[in-house]
Amino acid sequence: MSNAAKIEKTDVVLIGAGIMSATLGALLRQVQPNWSISVFERLDSAAGESSDPWNNAGTGHSALCELNYTPQNADGSVDITKAIDINERFQVSRQFWSYSVENGVLGNPSNFINPIPHVSFTHGPDGVEYLRKRHAALSRHPLFEGMEFIDDAEEFKRRLPLMSKGRDFSDPVALNWTDSGTDIDFGELTKELLAYLGTSGANIAFGHEVRNLSKQSDGSWYVKVRNLRTGKTRVINAKFVFVGAGGGALPLLQKAGIKEISGFGGFPVSGLFLRATNRALVTQHEAKVYGQASVGAPPMSVPHLDTRVINGERGLLFGPYAGWTPKFLKDGKLTDLFKSVKPNNLFSMLGVGVTEMGLVNYLVGELLKSQAGRVGAMEEFIPRANGQDWELIIAGQRVQVIRRKGAGGVLELGTAVVAAEDGTIAGLLGASPGASTCVSAMLDVMRKCFPGEFASWEPKLAEMVPSLGVKLSENQALFNEVWDWSNKALLLEGINTPKHVGVPSHA
C-alpha cells in the first residue's frame, strides 16, 4: 500500500451499499453508537445491484411457498428441515424491522413490506399428492399454522383467476396457500437503513470503488479506495472490514488473502423476468405463486408468478429465466469469472463443471430460448399468456457459491458467511434467500467477529430481536407474541391497498 496517500482511520468499513452492509451497519450503530463507520459503494446510489426491487422477486423468503426448501425423500415423505430453518431466520428479520419502525430507524413500513399470499402450485396426480403431503408436514408446525391445501378447481378459479382462464382442469391442480406471506422492496429498505446510518454520523461514499485490502501487523486493514469521479485514491485504516459487495465479494476476499476463502469459487448466473405491461393482468392476480423446477433443472430455476409492490404500486413478474455472462455484478466486468480462478479453487471449479451437468444443460436451454419460448414456458401458469402483454427485463446477477468437497467442488445454493479467524474481516457469498435472512446472517457475522463484545451486546440485541438465541419452532408462546407484535408494527394486517398498475411509473 502506497504511503503517498493520507491514511484515514475508522472503526468499521462496509463495502457495498446493499441490504447486507446496511443491516450490519444499523445493528452495529445500535449496540456500539460511538464507533465510526464508513460505507463505500462503487455505483452512484444505494441498492443498485441485487437489492434493487426489479433485480429480485421481492419474496419474503420464509419457506411458505418455495418448494425447493421442502424436498421429497426417496420414501415419499417430505423433508421440512430446511423450511423450518429458513422460516426461523426470516422471523429474526421481521423482529428487527419491527423494532426499527417503532424506534424511528425505519419509516412507514408499507414503503418496504406488504402482505401478499404465498402459494405453492403443482399439477398432475403426483404433484397434487406431493402438495398434500407437504401441507400435512408443515401445517401442524407452529411456524406454518394457517397453511391451506386446495385441490378444488372452483376454489382455484376464485383465488387465481389469471391462472384459471383457459386451463384444462382434467389435469388436477393443487395449492398450498398461506395468507401471511409478504412482498418486500429490499431497495427501499436498504435506502432507509443507510439514511439512518448517515444521519447518525456514518460516512457514506458513492462512486467509490474498493480496489485492494491489505492486512497490517496490528490486525487492522488498509482499504484502498478509488474515487471513480475524480480518479483520486484514498487509504482507509479500519479495525474491521465487512465485504457486502454481492457478486464482488469473492474477488475482494481473495485480494484480502485470508485462508478461509481458499477453495471457494463462484458461478455467475444472470436473471431475466417477464414483467406485465397490461394493467388488466395485474388486477387479476394477487399472490406470489411458486411452482416446481423442471426435471433436471437446478433449484434456482423454480418458476414463479409474483405480485410486486414498489413505490406503493402493484406490478407482476414471471420468471426467472437464466442468462449467462462471466460478470459477477450486473455492472461488472467480462473478466470477473476468469480473474476469480486461483490455484486454491481451480479443482473446486473444475469439479463443479463435471458434476453439475444439469445446470449446464439448463443454462444452454435458457440461452437458446426466444421470446416466444419464454412465453410458452409461462403457459403452465397462465394458459392464455400473450407475449404482447409482457416485456423482458434483466434482473440481478447472482454468483452461486462453489465450495471445495474432497478433491473437487460442489455448487452450494444459499448464502455463506466467510470470516477470518481473528474476526477482523468477513464477507457474505451466495444468493437466495440472502436478503430475507439478512438480519440473521449479520448477527452471525457479529457473533463470529466480535466474540469479546457480543455478550455485552446481547441485552440490546434481545430488545431488537426478542427471540435471540431461542428457536421459535420450539417456543409457541414466544412465537405467538413476536408474531402479533411484528404484524402490528409492520402493518401486515391487510390495511394497505396499493393501486393496481401494469408497470410502475418510475420503472
C-alpha positions in Angstrom: 0.0 0.0 0.0 1.4 3.4 -1.0 2.4 5.8 1.7 1.8 8.7 -0.5 -1.9 8.9 0.3 -3.1 10.3 3.6 -4.2 7.5 5.9 -7.8 7.9 7.3 -8.9 6.0 10.3 -12.2 4.4 11.0 -13.5 1.6 13.2 -15.6 -0.1 10.6 -15.6 -0.2 6.8 -18.6 -1.6 5.0 -18.0 -2.4 1.3 -21.1 -2.2 -0.8 -24.3 -0.2 -0.2 -26.7 -3.2 -0.4 -29.1 -4.8 2.1 -26.3 -6.7 3.9 -24.0 -3.7 4.6 -27.0 -1.5 5.5 -28.3 -4.1 8.0 -24.9 -4.7 9.6 -24.3 -1.0 9.9 -27.7 -0.4 11.6 -27.1 -3.3 14.0 -23.6 -2.0 15.0 -24.9 1.5 15.4 -27.5 0.3 17.9 -25.1 -1.7 20.0 -21.9 0.4 19.6 -23.1 4.0 18.9 -19.6 5.5 19.4 -17.9 3.5 16.6 -17.0 5.3 13.4 -18.5 3.7 10.3 -17.6 4.2 6.6 -19.6 2.8 3.7 -18.1 2.6 0.2 -20.2 1.9 -2.9 -18.9 1.8 -6.5 -22.2 2.8 -8.0 -23.8 6.3 -7.7 -26.7 5.1 -5.5 -27.7 2.6 -2.9 -29.1 -0.8 -3.6 -28.1 -0.7 -7.3 -27.3 -4.4 -7.7 -29.1 -7.4 -6.1 -31.1 -5.3 -3.6 -32.8 -3.2 -6.3 -36.5 -4.2 -6.3 -36.5 -5.1 -10.0 -33.4 -7.2 -9.6 -35.1 -9.8 -7.3 -38.6 -11.2 -6.8 -39.1 -9.4 -3.5 -40.3 -12.5 -1.8 -40.1 -12.5 2.0 -38.5 -16.0 1.9 -40.0 -17.9 4.8 -40.4 -21.3 3.0 -44.2 -20.8 2.8 -44.3 -21.3 -1.0 -40.8 -22.3 -2.1 -40.8 -26.0 -3.0 -37.0 -26.3 -3.2 -37.0 -26.0 0.6 -39.2 -29.0 1.1 -37.8 -31.8 -1.0 -39.4 -35.2 -1.2 -37.5 -38.1 0.2 -37.0 -41.4 -1.6 -39.7 -42.9 0.6 -42.2 -40.3 -0.5 -42.1 -38.3 2.7 -41.4 -34.5 2.7 -38.4 -33.1 4.5 -39.2 -29.8 6.2 -35.9 -29.3 8.0 -34.6 -26.5 5.7 -38.1 -24.9 5.6 -38.1 -24.5 9.4 -34.6 -23.1 9.4 -35.4 -20.5 6.6 -38.6 -19.5 8.4 -36.8 -19.1 11.7 -34.3 -16.8 10.1 -37.0 -14.7 8.4 -38.7 -14.2 11.8 -35.5 -12.6 13.0 -35.6 -10.1 10.2 -39.3 -9.3 10.9 -38.5 -8.6 14.5 -35.6 -6.3 13.8 -37.6 -4.4 11.2 -40.5 -4.1 13.7 -38.1 -2.7 16.4 -36.7 -0.3 13.8 -40.1 1.0 12.8 -41.1 1.6 16.4 -37.8 3.4 17.2 -37.5 5.6 14.2 -34.8 3.7 12.3 -37.3 2.9 9.5 -40.2 4.9 8.3 -43.7 3.8 7.1 -43.4 0.0 6.8 -45.7 -0.1 3.9 -43.0 1.6 1.9 -41.0 -1.6 2.0 -43.1 -4.6 3.2 -46.7 -5.5 2.3 -48.9 -8.6 2.9 -49.2 -10.9 -0.1 -50.4 -14.5 -0.1 -47.6 -17.1 -0.6 -48.7 -20.0 -2.7 -47.2 -23.3 -3.9 -48.7 -24.7 -7.2 -48.5 -28.1 -8.8 -50.5 -30.1 -11.3 -50.8 -33.7 -12.2 -51.6 -36.6 -9.8 -48.0 -36.8 -8.5 -47.8 -33.0 -7.9 -51.2 -33.0 -6.1 -50.1 -35.8 -3.8 -46.8 -34.1 -3.1 -48.5 -30.9 -2.0 -50.9 -32.9 0.1 -48.0 -34.5 2.0 -46.2 -31.1 2.2 -49.2 -29.5 3.7 -49.6 -32.3 6.2 -46.0 -32.0 7.3 -45.9 -28.2 7.5 -49.4 -27.2 8.7 -49.0 -28.9 12.1 -45.9 -26.9 12.7 -46.4 -23.6 14.6 -44.4 -21.6 12.1 -46.7 -22.7 9.3 -50.0 -22.6 11.0 -52.8 -21.5 8.8 -51.5 -23.0 5.6 -54.3 -24.4 3.4 -54.4 -27.3 1.0 -56.6 -26.6 -2.0 -57.4 -29.1 -4.8 -60.8 -27.9 -5.8 -61.0 -26.4 -9.3 -63.7 -23.9 -8.4 -61.7 -22.6 -5.4 -58.6 -22.4 -7.6 -60.6 -20.3 -10.1 -61.8 -18.0 -7.4 -58.4 -17.3 -5.9 -56.3 -17.3 -9.0 -58.4 -16.0 -11.9 -55.5 -15.2 -14.2 -54.1 -18.7 -13.8 -57.5 -20.2 -14.4 -58.6 -18.8 -17.8 -58.2 -21.5 -20.5 -56.9 -24.1 -18.0 -57.9 -27.7 -18.6 -58.8 -28.9 -15.1 -58.9 -32.5 -16.2 -55.3 -32.2 -15.3 -55.7 -32.0 -11.5 -54.2 -28.9 -9.7 -53.3 -28.3 -6.1 -52.2 -25.3 -4.0 -50.6 -24.8 -0.6 -52.0 -21.3 0.3 -50.8 -19.0 3.1 -52.3 -15.6 3.6 -49.4 -14.3 5.9 -46.8 -14.0 3.2 -45.0 -10.8 2.3 -43.6 -8.8 -0.6 -40.5 -6.8 0.2 -38.9 -3.9 -1.6 -35.3 -4.5 -0.4 -34.1 -1.4 -2.3 -36.3 0.9 -0.2 -35.4 -1.0 2.9 -31.7 -0.6 2.2 -32.0 3.1 1.5 -33.9 3.8 4.7 -31.3 1.9 6.8 -28.5 3.8 5.1 -30.2 7.1 5.6 -30.4 6.2 9.3 -26.7 5.4 9.3 -25.9 8.7 7.5 -27.9 10.8 9.9 -26.3 9.0 12.9 -22.8 10.0 11.7 -21.6 7.4 9.3 -19.6 8.4 6.3 -21.3 7.1 3.1 -19.4 7.5 -0.2 -20.9 6.6 -3.5 -18.9 6.4 -6.7 -16.0 4.9 -4.7 -14.6 1.5 -5.6 -12.5 -0.6 -3.2 -9.5 -1.7 -5.1 -7.4 -3.6 -2.5 -7.3 -4.9 1.0 -4.1 -5.5 3.0 -3.7 -6.7 6.5 -1.4 -4.7 8.9 0.8 -6.1 11.7 -1.6 -4.7 14.3 -4.5 -6.7 12.8 -6.2 -3.7 11.2 -6.7 -3.3 7.4 -5.7 -0.8 4.9 -8.6 -0.3 2.4 -7.6 1.2 -0.9 -10.5 3.2 -2.4 -10.6 4.9 -5.7 -13.0 7.8 -6.3 -14.4 7.0 -9.7 -15.4 10.5 -10.4 -12.1 12.3 -9.7 -9.7 9.4 -10.0 -8.2 10.1 -6.6 -7.2 7.3 -4.3 -7.9 7.2 -0.6 -6.4 4.8 2.0 -8.6 3.9 5.0 -7.2 2.2 8.1 -10.1 0.1 9.6 -10.2 -2.2 12.6 -13.0 -4.3 11.0 -14.0 -4.7 7.3 -17.2 -6.3 6.0 -17.4 -7.2 2.4 -21.1 -6.9 1.5 -20.5 -6.4 -2.2 -22.7 -9.1 -3.6 -21.0 -10.8 -6.6 -18.0 -8.6 -5.9 -17.4 -10.1 -2.5 -15.4 -13.2 -3.7 -12.7 -11.2 -5.6 -12.2 -8.8 -2.7 -11.9 -11.6 -0.1 -9.4 -13.2 -2.4 -7.4 -10.0 -2.5 -7.5 -9.9 1.2 -5.7 -13.2 1.2 -7.5 -14.8 4.2 -7.0 -18.5 4.4 -10.8 -19.0 5.0 -11.5 -18.1 1.3 -9.3 -20.8 0.0 -11.2 -23.3 -2.1 -14.2 -21.1 -2.6 -15.3 -20.2 -6.2 -18.3 -18.6 -7.8 -20.5 -19.4 -10.7 -22.4 -16.4 -12.1 -26.0 -16.7 -13.4 -27.9 -13.7 -14.5 -31.7 -13.5 -14.0 -34.4 -12.4 -16.5 -38.0 -11.8 -15.8 -41.1 -11.1 -17.9 -42.9 -8.0 -16.5 -46.5 -7.4 -17.3 -47.3 -4.3 -19.3 -51.0 -5.0 -19.4 -52.7 -3.4 -16.4 -55.6 -5.8 -16.6 -53.3 -8.8 -15.9 -52.0 -7.1 -12.7 -55.5 -6.6 -11.3 -56.4 -10.3 -11.9 -53.5 -11.7 -9.7 -52.6 -11.0 -6.1 -50.2 -13.7 -4.9 -46.7 -15.0 -5.1 -47.2 -18.4 -6.7 -44.2 -20.8 -6.9 -44.1 -23.9 -8.9 -41.7 -26.8 -9.4 -38.4 -26.7 -11.3 -38.4 -28.8 -14.4 -36.9 -32.3 -14.1 -33.1 -32.0 -14.1 -33.1 -28.2 -13.7 -31.4 -26.7 -10.6 -33.4 -25.2 -7.7 -32.5 -21.7 -8.8 -34.8 -22.1 -11.8 -38.0 -22.5 -9.8 -40.7 -20.6 -11.8 -42.9 -18.1 -10.0 -45.7 -15.6 -10.9 -45.2 -12.7 -8.5 -47.2 -9.8 -7.4 -44.8 -6.9 -6.5 -45.4 -3.7 -4.6 -42.9 -1.0 -5.4 -43.4 2.7 -4.5 -47.0 1.8 -3.4 -47.9 0.4 -6.9 -48.5 -3.1 -7.9 -46.7 -4.9 -10.7 -46.5 -8.5 -11.9 -43.4 -10.6 -12.7 -42.9 -14.1 -14.1 -39.6 -16.0 -14.2 -36.9 -16.4 -13.6 -35.2 -17.2 -16.9 -31.5 -17.6 -16.8 -29.0 -15.7 -18.8 -25.2 -16.1 -18.6 -22.3 -13.7 -18.6 -18.9 -14.0 -16.9 -19.7 -10.8 -15.0 -20.0 -11.1 -11.2 -22.1 -8.0 -11.0 -24.8 -6.6 -13.3 -22.5 -3.6 -13.7 -19.4 -5.8 -13.5 -16.6 -6.8 -16.0 -16.4 -9.6 -18.5 -13.1 -10.7 -16.9 -14.7 -11.3 -13.4 -15.1 -15.0 -13.6 -11.7 -15.7 -15.1 -9.9 -13.5 -12.6 -11.6 -15.4 -9.8 -10.0 -18.7 -10.7 -7.0 -19.2 -8.5 -4.7 -22.2 -7.7 -6.6 -22.8 -4.5 -10.0 -23.0 -6.1 -9.2 -24.4 -9.5 -10.1 -28.0 -8.7 -13.3 -26.8 -7.0 -14.3 -25.0 -10.2 -13.4 -27.9 -12.5 -15.2 -30.4 -10.2 -18.4 -28.4 -10.5 -18.0 -28.4 -14.2 -18.1 -32.2 -14.2 -20.8 -32.8 -11.5 -23.3 -30.1 -12.4 -24.3 -31.1 -15.9 -27.9 -30.4 -15.1 -27.0 -26.8 -14.6 -25.0 -26.6 -17.8 -27.9 -28.2 -19.8 -30.4 -25.8 -18.2 -28.3 -22.7 -19.0 -27.8 -23.8 -22.6 -31.6 -24.3 -23.0 -32.3 -21.0 -21.4 -29.8 -19.1 -23.6 -31.4 -20.6 -26.7 -34.9 -19.5 -25.7 -36.7 -17.0 -27.8 -39.3 -14.6 -26.5 -42.0 -17.0 -27.8 -40.2 -19.8 -26.0 -40.3 -17.8 -22.7 -44.0 -17.0 -23.1 -44.5 -20.7 -23.9 -42.9 -21.6 -20.6 -45.3 -19.2 -18.8 -48.3 -21.1 -20.1 -48.0 -23.6 -17.3 -49.0 -20.7 -15.0 -51.1 -18.6 -17.5 -52.6 -20.8 -20.2 -53.6 -17.9 -22.3 -50.4 -15.9 -22.0 -49.8 -13.4 -24.7 -46.3 -12.2 -25.4 -47.6 -8.7 -26.2 -48.6 -8.3 -22.6 -45.1 -8.7 -21.3 -41.6 -7.2 -21.5 -38.3 -8.8 -20.8 -36.2 -7.2 -18.0 -32.7 -8.1 -17.0 -32.6 -8.7 -13.2 -29.7 -9.0 -10.9 -26.6 -11.1 -11.3 -26.2 -13.9 -8.8 -22.9 -15.7 -8.0 -23.6 -19.2 -6.7 -21.1 -20.4 -4.2 -18.7 -23.2 -5.2 -17.2 -24.9 -2.2 -14.4 -27.4 -2.0 -15.5 -31.0 -1.5 -13.0 -33.7 -1.5 -10.7 -33.3 -4.4 -13.3 -31.3 -6.4 -16.1 -28.9 -5.6 -19.8 -28.7 -5.2 -22.3 -25.9 -6.1 -24.0 -24.7 -3.0 -27.2 -22.8 -3.1 -27.9 -20.2 -0.4 -25.6 -17.9 1.4 -22.3 -18.4 3.3 -20.6 -16.2 5.8 -16.8 -16.3 5.4 -14.9 -14.7 8.3 -11.2 -14.6 9.2 -10.1 -16.5 12.2 -9.2 -13.3 14.1 -12.6 -11.7 13.3 -11.1 -8.6 11.6 -12.7 -9.2 8.2 -15.8 -11.0 7.0 -17.9 -11.3 3.8 -21.0 -12.9 2.5 -21.1 -15.1 -0.5 -24.1 -16.5 -2.4 -27.7 -15.7 -3.2 -31.3 -16.5 -2.2 -32.7 -16.5 0.4 -30.0 -14.0 1.4 -31.9 -10.7 1.6 -34.8 -12.2 3.6 -32.4 -13.6 6.1 -30.1 -10.6 6.2 -30.5 -9.9 10.0 -29.8 -13.5 11.0 -26.7 -13.5 8.7 -25.4 -10.2 10.1 -25.9 -11.4 13.6 -23.8 -14.5 12.7 -21.1 -12.0 11.5 -21.2 -10.1 14.7 -21.1 -13.3 16.8 -18.1 -14.6 14.8 -16.1 -11.4 14.5 -16.8 -9.7 17.9 -16.8 -12.6 20.4 -15.4 -10.3 23.1 -18.2 -7.7 22.7 -21.1 -9.9 21.7 -22.0 -10.9 25.3 -22.3 -7.3 26.3 -24.4 -6.6 23.2 -26.9 -9.3 23.9 -29.3 -7.3 26.1 -29.7 -4.6 23.4 -29.9 -7.2 20.7 -32.6 -9.0 22.6 -34.6 -5.8 22.6 -34.4 -5.7 18.8 -34.8 -9.4 18.3 -36.7 -10.9 21.3 -36.2 -14.5 20.0 -32.4 -14.1 20.0 -30.9 -17.5 20.9 -34.3 -19.1 21.0 -35.9 -21.4 18.4 -39.4 -20.1 17.8 -40.3 -23.5 16.4 -39.8 -24.9 20.0 -41.4 -22.0 21.8 -45.0 -21.5 20.7 -45.8 -18.8 23.3 -42.9 -16.6 22.3 -43.6 -17.1 18.6 -47.2 -16.0 19.0 -46.1 -13.0 21.0 -43.5 -11.8 18.4 -45.7 -12.6 15.5 -48.5 -10.4 16.8 -46.1 -7.7 17.7 -44.4 -7.7 14.2 -47.8 -7.8 12.4 -48.9 -4.7 14.2 -45.6 -2.9 13.9 -45.2 -3.7 10.2 -48.9 -3.1 9.3 -49.3 -6.6 7.9 -53.0 -6.9 8.7 -54.3 -6.1 5.2 -54.9 -2.4 5.7 -52.8 -1.2 2.8 -54.3 -1.4 -0.7 -51.8 0.0 -3.3 -53.3 1.0 -6.6 -53.0 -1.5 -9.5 -50.8 -0.7 -12.5 -49.1 -2.8 -15.1 -45.7 -1.0 -15.0 -44.8 1.2 -12.1 -44.4 4.8 -13.2 -40.8 5.0 -12.1 -39.6 1.9 -14.0 
